[in-house]
Each structure stands twice: as structure tokens, then as C-alpha cells.
Amino acid sequence: MTIHANKTDKPKKLVSVTINSRPFELEKDDITFEELVALAFPNGSGENPLYRVSYRRGHGNKSGTLAAGESVKVKEGMEFDVDVTNRS
């Protein structure tokens, strides 16, 4: 039996990134603030925490920050820092 895949069924390319100094392989073109928080803190980090997400080595070697609801295109070797911030 032969199975024919649709032309749109391309295997996703894995992209290696670092989140809080831990390596991850993502099967995505972009990643959201919320996805990064979930990967960095899979068990949560207390009651109603606030997070700060920053990245470097993005497309065009750009650095920046993400706010809740935002996303960024991922690139091989990209680095993310996800920190719990103090409420003041």
C-alpha cells in the first residue's frame, strides 16, 4: 500500500534555541510570549507572577523584548531569557 502525502505536508524544520540557558528544539516559525513562559516555567512560578521576556540573536541579529500577546520569528541559535519580575 502506498500513501501519498499532500504537497503541503512538508516535514517541519526543527530550530534549536536556548531558553534560560536550556536547549530546546522548536518545530515552529514563531513563538509567543506565553509559549516561552510555559517552556521556561513548566510548573509555574508562584501565585500571579509577572514575567519579562527578552531575546537576542534574532533575525538580522536583533535583540528585543516581548510583552504578553506578542510573538517573534524564531531563528537557529536564538537565545531567550524569561524572568519572574517583582511587583512594585
Salt bridges, closest charged atoms under 4 A:
ASP29 OD2 - LYS12 NZ 3.88
GLU35 OE2 - LYS28 NZ 3.08
GLU79 OE1 - ARG56 NE 2.78
GLU79 OE2 - ARG57 NH1 3.26
ASP81 OD2 - ARG56 NH1 2.74
ASP83 OD2 - ARG52 NH2 2.63
